[in-house]
Structure formats: structure tokens, C-alpha cells
Amino acid sequence: MLKASIPLTLVVCLRFLGLFIVLPVISLEAQKFGGEVGVSAFLLGLAVGGAYLTQIIFQTPFGVLSDRFDRKKIVIFGLLIFMAGSIVCALSDSIYMLIIGRFIQGAGAVGGVVSAQISDLVREEHRTSAMAIMGGGIFASFTLGMLLGPIVGAYLGVDWLFFITAGLSLVAILLLQFFVPPTPKIEYSFKQDLRWSSVLGDKNLAIMNLSSFLEKAFMMIVFVIVPLVFVDKMGFGESDLWKIYVPGAILGIFALAPASILAEKHAKAKLVMSYGIVFFLLSFVVLALGAESSKMWVFVIGVVLFFIGFATLEPIMQSLTSKYAKAPQRGSALGIFTTFAYIGNFAGAMVGGLAYKHLGMIGTAITAGVICLAWLASLALIKNPAKQKNLYLPISDYDTKMIDALQNSSGVIECYINTTEGVIVLKYDSAILDTAAAQAIADKYAK
């Protein structure tokens, strides 16, 4: 599992590090192009969120291409586009050129394709762990970006951050080329509802899509507002931003492991998501109090609470989505989940500047608090996934025509045929069946 997932996780981490490293300072950089009066809230939002707008547009086409061609080649092509956009941003001398560069960056929308690669290369029983590793890696990239972005941006300039992003893309391409095997051709045989409506209409998946949107929207709002408040109201310089990001990032790392253990090993994913949302809510309240009182220590606590909330939610949500989705729908479910994340990124970037200028920190905090309470209430509609295990049955030993009967057996979560590996995969609830009982059910249909 690690041999397949670690290189792909590194590819994802390098790509996200390229996005995250500019987040702490890009709103300040965009403002500089407007001189003393700054730029409009609309242009500021496009500069921050433009990459996420084109991610939304190109996510599905890249996914379709990856189903027809080698996913590895599609990811390399997307990384080349992302690298080109980074170079355009680095060379930009106006807000409009910066926005164009951000649009090009987002056109390399291969995040969902990498998730599909992991699903292809990692066996079923290890897939959730692989997704959790990838989620943890993304948060690690987020943390490193928060630490390096303000320091490098202040001393070398934001243009160098974009050059670094281009270099990270090149390293990711080399990793893919030399350490990731070609994508295997996996075909599933099953008798299940494959209509899009069955994915979009699934209650659990719908809540996860909403959560994906809101988490990323709040993230972008924070990273538009925090640098502006820090400079405008606190009177600090851009080079001091690390002083508020470092404590939050460090405490966020400490929150990561307990959240993953509680959600994965103890099947308390709903509880983990709930307290992650509560941390988001509290962070906006404390950020507003700190900004209005101009008390730096209060403002830093607000940033810390946000990081803890983000570290709690990020590794869990993609793993949950992969659990809620049936095998033949997992690619579609993760693609939709990723698309909602990028819609949230773009919406948060656009709303952040407008909220700061028109609602102020208090108004923004009240609005965010109401949304967080509604988000929290929505979790009552989902259930914790069952503790599941997998049984692999050789196709040659069983009557494949009895898949529906196996599917409907008590304690069986899902049953399908993986024709590439030549096995019937019987996924069962370990709280209801043990391995012997699951094998006994399967043996009823042995040839």
C-alpha cells in the first residue's frame, strides 16, 4: 500500500504546497498593483480565487480523459499547465497578468485524477488508509506553506514564491515519471445503479459535498482577511505574518493524529467533524474580537483555532466520502467532492474581500457563525460508516451469477467483481459478521 500511495501523496503534497505557499501573502501582493488605493474587491477575489475557478471548469474534463488514457500521463500534462501558470504569475507586472496566471494554474486540474490513481493502485482494504495518508499530506503541505510563504515572500518577493511553485511542479513530474507505475486497467462487473442521480441523491455524499464546499470556502475567507487585518489594523508588516501562522500550524499538527485515530479506529467520524466545525465557528468569533480590539494575542488565538479546525476536518472528509460511495461510483463521488471543494475555494476567495470591506470583522463573524451552526446541524442527517472488512474470493471458485444474493445478505455492505484481479470482493460489517461468518455466507454459492 505504501509503495503505491507514498509517491502519489508526495505528488499531491508538492502541488498543494505550490498553491498554499502563496495563500498567506497573495492578497497583499494583489493590493500592491493598485498603488495607495489598492485594487477593487472583485479583482482581489479573482487574483486569490482565479486558480480555483478554472479548477472547477477543468476538473471533470481531466477526469474523463483519465478514464480513457493512462492517468499518469494526464497528471503530468496537468502539472505542466500548472507550472506554466506559476511562471506567468511570477513574471506578472499587473493585477490582470497575475489573474491570467492564476487562471492558467487552475487549468491543470488533476487533483481528482490523483485520487482515482490511488483507488486504482491500492487494494480495497488499504484504500481508506491511503486516502487518510493523502489527507494528512495535504495538511502538512498547508502547514509548510503557512510557515514558508510569509518568510520567503517578505525577503525574496512573492514572484519568487511562484518560481518555487513552478520548481515543485517539476519535481512532482519527475516523481510521477520514475516512481509511480502506469495505471492498471481495472474493470468492475456488478449489478448496481450507476446513474448520476444515485450519487447526487445519496444523503451521506450530499452532506460530504456540502462540507467540502464550506471547509474550503472558510479557509479562503480566512486567508484573504487575516493578512489584511494584520497589516491594516495591527500595524505589522508582511514579514511578520509568520508570527501568527507558526503557532497555529504547530498546534494544528498536534490535532491531526488524535482526530484521525478517533475517526478511523474508533468509528467516531461524526464526532470529529462536529468538533472541527465548532473550532471553525470559534475561530471567526475570536478573530473578530481580536481585530476590533486590536489585541494581537486574541487575534493569534483565533488563527490557532482555525488551524485546529482545519487539521481536524481535512484528513477525515475525503476518507468518509470514499467509504460512503459504492465501488462503481467511487470515482464519480470523489470527483464531485473535489469539484465542490474548488467551488468553495473560489467562492471563499471572492466573498472574503467583499465581506471584509462591507461587513467588517464582526459582521463576517456573525455570518460565519450562523453558517457553521447550520453545517453542524446537517451532520445529524448522516451516519458513521460501518466498521468494514473485505473478503477476496477467487472468481473461478464461485457462481458469479449470485452476486445479488450475496449483496442482500445480512451484514454484507457491498459485493462486486474485480475482473482485473480475478476476485469477488465481499465487503462486510465487522460489527455484525466475523471472517468465518462472512466466508460461510460466500460458501453457499461456491461451485
Order of alpha helices (4+ residues) and beta strands (2+ residues): alpha-alpha-alpha-alpha-alpha-alpha-alpha-alpha-beta-alpha-alpha-alpha-alpha-alpha-alpha-alpha-beta-alpha-beta-beta-alpha
